[in-house]
Amino acid sequence: MISKEDIVETISNMSVLEVSELILMIEKKFSIKYSDIILNNNKKENIEEKKIFNLTLKSVGSNKISVVKLVRSITNLGLKESKDLVESCPVIIKENIDKEEFIKIKKMFEDIGSIVDLN
């Protein structure tokens, strides 16, 4: 078996063009994109570093009434304000929440078929 160090040593002796071609071959072989991996890792790092989040409703799903009720209970808004908020999707539902609260609220939205995200 070839060690990682041997692979790195071999790559270090390649030209930039050869390394670029190698990356393309690896992406094709494993059906991955290097840029996607970097973006996902950066997003993970930002999530892990961040302590306070905003909860954004991305998609209402098919059960709008349940979403309005949930938004109303989470935000303490009135029925009309909650409905207006849901209808303006994508929209920030709750600001400055911690990761634990986000996970709890996210599960409630997912249980009724909605999609939320943090930012």
PyMOL commands that set and color helices and strands:
alter all, ss='L'
color gray80, all
select helices_A, chain A and resi 4-12+16-30+34-49+64-75+79-87+99-111
alter helices_A, ss='H'
color red, helices_A
select strands_A, chain A and resi 52-59+91-98+115-118
alter strands_A, ss='S'
color yellow, strands_A
deselect
rebuild
show_as cartoon
